[in-house]
C-alpha cells in the first residue's frame, strides 16, 4: 500500500436534503484532509435533493470538490454507487454527511489500509441520539441477517468505511438494481478489519430514515442476500399441511366412532382462515422475490446524472 504522498484519497459523500449540515461537515472534513500526506478529492453526490443541498455543494470554493448531481432521487444505495463509479483514488472513503460518523476517524482507517487491508469498516460501539426502539431493531436485524446468510455481514456497521482500489473495482462489477451495499461490501471478500468508534447524534437537520424506510431497507437486505424466507415459507407450508392432515384423520375417526353430528362452524372458520393466512403470506414472500427478478431483467441503468462538476484531482486522474 502507498505510504507517501504519491497517492490519492477519494471521499464519497451521498447527500439528500442536507443543506443544514453540509457546511459544518465540509469544514471538519477539510481540516482532516489538510493533515494527511496525500492528494485528495471529495465527491459530493446530490441524490435529487429538494432543498438547497446542490447549491451548498457547488458553493464550496475548494478545488478538491467534485459534485455529482443525479437526475432524481434514486436512494442512498444508488447515490453511493454513483460516487464509487467516479472515484479515482487508490483508497476511497464512504461517509454520510450528517456528522454522525466522525471525519476525524479517517486517518485511523488509512493506517489500517496501509497495513494491507482492502476494506476497513467502522463498527459502532454506541449509537448516541437514537431511540431504544431504533437501536433494538437495528441490533435484531443484524443478528438475524448474520444467522441466515452465508456472507457474514459485520454487526453494528454502517456504510462508513475505507475501500482499496481493488475493492472498488470489484464493487463496480456488481450492477444489480436492488442494492444492499452493506452486503455487497462483505460479499466481495478480500482482507477486512473493523475500527471501533462511538457514533454521535445527528449534527443538524432531520433523519431521512423513518421506521417505514427502515423496514423496507431491512426487507431489501434480507431478500438480496438470502433465500431463507422462501425456505421458511416451504417449511411452514409442510408443517401446516401435516397438522391439517392429522386433524382431518382425527375428525374422521371421531365421526366414525362417536357419530359426531355436523358442528364446529367457529373452529372450521379458524382453520380455514389460518390456512388462508399462511398461503397468502407464502405468496407474498414469493412475490417479493419475483418482483425483484422482474426489475433485474429490465437491465436499466442504475442512475442518470444531471450534471457533473469534476475536481482538479479528478481532471488530473483522467
N, C-alpha and C positions, 0 to 999 in steps of 0.2 A: 504493500500500500504506500502511496505517496506520503512523504514525511516533510517535504519542503513546500515552498510557495509556488511551485510549478504545477499546481493542480487547481481545479475549480470546484467550489461547493455551490450547489443549487438548492434554493429554499422554495418549496412549493406550498402556497397558501391559498386553499379554496375558501371563498367567502360568499355568503348570501345575506344581504341586508345587515352589513356590519359597519355602517358609517360611523357609529359612535365609538367603536373600539379601535378601528384601524390606525388612527394617528398614534395612539399610545403604543400599539403593537409594533408599528414600524420603528418608533423611537427606541424601544427596548431591543428590537432585533438588530438594528444598525449598530448599537453600542457593542453587542456581542460580536458582530462580524468584523468590526474595526480592530478587535483584539486578536483575530485569527491570522495565521501566517499563510494565507492563500487568497486567491481571487474568489469572488462570489457573485452570484446573481440571485435575484428574488423574483419569483414568478407568481404574481397575484392572478388568481382565476376568479373572475366575476361570474357567478352562476345565476345569471338572469335576475339580479337584484332590482327591486322596485324603489329603493331609496337612492341616496347619493353615494353609494359604495363605489361605483365606477368612477365618479368624479373625484372622489378622495384618492383612489388608486392612481389616477392619471395626474393628480396634483403633486405627487411625491417628486421632488427635484433631485433624483438620485439616478445616476447612470446605470446602476446595478439593477434597477427595477424594470421588469417586463410585465405587461398587462395583457392577459388573455380574456377577452370579453365573449362569452358564449352567447349563441343566438337566442337562447331562452333558458329557463331554469330546468336543468337536466338532473339535478340531485347531486349531493356531495360526492358520491362514489364516482360519477362520471366527471365531475369537475376535477377531482383528484387525478383521475386518469389523464385528462387533458394536460394537466400540469406535468405529469410524468412524461408524457409524449414529447413535450417541448423542452424539458430539462436537458442540459448538455454537460453537467458537471460529472466529475469522476465519483463524487458522492452526492446524494440527493436526500435532503431532509424534508419530511412532510409534517406540517404543523398547522393547527387551527388558528384562526385569527382572534379568538375570544380571550386569549391570555390565561386560559385555564391550564394550558401546557406552557411552562416557562421557557422562553428562548435561551435563558442562561444555562440550560442543560445541554445545549448543542455541543460545546467543547468536550463534554464527557462522552457524548455519542461518537464524536470524531475520534477520540482517543481509543475507544474500543474497536472502531472500524480499522484504525491503523494497526491494531493487534492482529487483524486478519479475518474479522467477521464481516459477512456480507450484509446482514440485517441486524441492526442494533435497535431494539424496540424499548420504549419507555413504559415500565409497569407501574401502575398506581398503587402506592401503599395506603393512601387515604384519598377520599373524594369530598373535599370541603365544599359547602354551599349547596349540596344536593339532598333531597328528601330521603327519608328512610325507605320509602316505597321504591324510589328510583334506584337507590343503591342495592336494595334487596333483589329487585327484579333483574338488575344487571348481573349480579352475582349468580343468581339462579340460571340465567341464560347461558353464561359462560361455562358453568358446571355442566349444564345439560348438553351443550354442543360438544364439549370435551368428551362426554360419555358416549355419544352416539356417532362420533366421527373418527375415521381413521387418521385424518390430518389433525394433529394436535395444535389447536389454535390457542395461543397464550391467554391465560386468565388475566382479568383486570388490566387489559391493554387496549388502548385506542389506536388511532392512526398515527400518533406521534412517534416517529422513528427515523432512522437513517438507513438508506439503501445504497449499496455499492452499484457501480455502473453495470456489473454483471447481473445483479438482481433486477435492476430497472429494465434492462434489455429482455430479461426473461418475462417480466410482467407485461411488457409491450406486445408480447406474442399472444397473450390471453385476451381475447376480444369478445367474450360473451357479454350480452347486453344486460343481463341480470347479474350485477357485480356486488359481491360482498368482499370488500378489499381486505378486511382483516383475515379472511380465509385465504384469499389469493396470496397475501404476504407469506402465510405459513405454507401454502401448497407448493411454492416454487422450491422450497428446501434451502440448501446452502447453509453454511455455518451461521447460527443466530444466537444472540445473547441478550439478556434483559439488563436494563439500567433502572433502578427503582427511584421514584420521586413522589412527592406529595402534590396532588392536584389541587390547584387554587380555585376559588369561586370565580364565576364569570366576572370580568372586569367592568363591562358595561353592556347595555342592550339586553335583549331577551333571547333565551334559548329557542332554537327552531325545532327542538326535539320534544314535542309533547308525547303523551302516552300512546296516542294513536300511531304517530310516526314511529315510535319505538317498537310497537307491536309489529308493524309492517316490516321494520328493519330486522327484527328477530325472525319473522317468517321468511324473509329473503335469505337470511343467513342459513337457516335450517334446510330449506329446500334447495339451496345452491350447493350444499356440500354433503348431503346425506339423503339416502332413500329410506331412512329409518321410519318416518311417518307412514310410508307405504307398507312396510313390514308390520307396523303396529296395526294398521287397518286390516291386513290379512289375518293376523293372529286374533284380533278382536272378532273378526267375522267367523273364524273357526271355532273359537270358544263359545260365541253366541249360538252358532248352529248346533254345536254339541249339546249345549244347555237346552235349546229348544227341542231337539230330538229326544233328549232324556225326559223332558217334561211331557212330550207327546206320548211316550211309552207309558208314563205314569197315569196319564188321563185315560188311555185305552184300558190299562189294567184295572183302574178304579171303576170304569164303566162296565166292564165285563164281570167283575167280581161283585160289585155292590149295586149295579144297575143305577148309577148316578143319573138323575134327570138333567135336562139341559139347564144349566145355571151358570153363574160366574161371569156375567157380562162385564162387570168392572175389571176383573182380573184379566179377561180376554183383551180388553182395550189397553190395559197397561202393557201386556206382552206385545201387542201389535204396534203401539206407539214406541216402545223400546226398540223393537227390531227395525222400525222405520227410521228412528233416530240414528241407529248405528249405520244403516245403509246410507243415509244422507250424509253423515259425517265422513264415511269412507269415500263416497263420491266427491265430496268437497276436497279431500286430500288429493285424490286422483286429478281433479280439475285444476288444482294449484300447479301440479307438475305439468299437465297438458298445456296450460296457459303459458307457462314458461317455455315449453318446447315450441309452441306456436310463435312466440315472439322471437326466439332464436332463429327459426327457419327463415324469417324475413331478411336476415343479414343486413339490417340497416346500419349506417354509420353510427358510432356511439354518440357523436355530437357534431355540431357545426359551430364555427367561430364567426362572430360578427365582426370583430376587429382584433388585431394583434399588434401590440407595440413592443418590439423587442428591446432588450437591454443592450448596452455596449458589449458586454461579455458575450451575449448571445450572437451578436453580429461577428465578433472575432472568432467564435467557435465555428461558425458556418464557413 
